[in-house]
């Protein structure tokens, strides 16, 4: 892992522990054991770190969206997009938890707007052609299930595998139009 990646990983941990607003670049540097100047070399501000985290995750989501857009608009494609996205969310659960808990931090950064736009394109893959309101709501609920489901992980003390399987099961029910 290079220095830039280490900064993002440790910053995310500190944001989760102390809060985004309460974490300084100096504290991030100290956690990693590098100088503040070394952090500045890669990131001028905490917002730059947050942009980096979101862009990294966003590139992976873009790959899922690009794949989905090349496929026929079928139930099978919607299901596979849901499977791929659920797997990505599982890998990025820390980032998703941070996003869920720090909505205000996202408002002023470029990556926040790009992330919202990505979610719109992802949503389009969860609905069929010419969706009615109920189908659009189910598509949105499927995305929200995959995001918010990981927030329940600690409360229910299930294994990550059980949590991932249950989240995907519920999301697929929504994508498939089951009540």
Secondary structure, DSSP 8 states (H G I E B T S, - for coil): --HHHHHHHHHHHHHHHH-TTT--HHHHHHHHT--HHHHHHH-SSHHHHHHHHHHHHHHHHHHHHHHHHTS-SSHHHHHHHHHHHHHHHHHTHHHHHHHHH-HHHHHTSHHHHHHHHHHHHHHHHTS-TT--HHHHHHHHHHHHHHHHGGGGHHHHT--HHHHHHHHHHHHHHHHTT--
